[in-house]
C-alpha cells in the first residue's frame, strides 16, 4: 500500500490521502483503517484516530488489533 509507505517515510499528509482512497476502494479491508488510525495517532489527532477505529470495529468486530488501537486513542484523549 502506498499509504503505508508514505507513513513510514514520514509523509503523513500524503499518507492520509492515500489511505482514505484505499478505504474507498476496499471498504471491507481493515488494514487501511488501522494504518490511517496510526497516522492520526502519530499526528496527535486522537479523536480522529478513535473515529476511524470505530468504523473499522463495525466492519470487523472480532479483530482485537482494532480494540487495542482504540484503547490507545482513548487513553490519549483522556490525558489531553
FENKA-V472068 format. One record per pair of residues at least 12 apart in sequence whose C-alpha atoms are under 6 Angstrom apart, sorted by sequence separation. I is the first residue (numbers start at 1). J is the second residue. D is the distance in whole Angstrom. If there is no record, write none. Layout:
[[I & J & D] [I & J & D]]
This chain:
[[3 & 15 & 4] [37 & 49 & 4] [19 & 32 & 6] [3 & 18 & 5] [37 & 52 & 6] [3 & 19 & 5] [19 & 36 & 6] [50 & 70 & 6] [50 & 73 & 6] [30 & 56 & 6] [46 & 73 & 5] [46 & 77 & 6]]
